């Protein structure tokens, strides 16, 4: 069966909807945006919106199979990153 959403633009969520989708507070999502540690967002006029696909990709970057999974990505906390976390020396 063909995907009924194929060909449609991505679903865009405003900050409160995106925070609810992620299961975090609005303020935490705003902090992630400020520090550059959160999901990709778009500015349309004065509005900040998130594509559902970007939210899913951001959460998938922290997926793990075990606590010792060396190849797992990382979702950083909502705070300024240290140079080591940014990959700087």
Secondary structure, DSSP 8 states (H G I E B T S, - for coil): ---TTTTS---EEEHHHHHHHHTS-HHHHHHHHHHT-S---EEETTEEEEEHHHHHHHHHTT--SSTT-TT------SS---HHHHT--
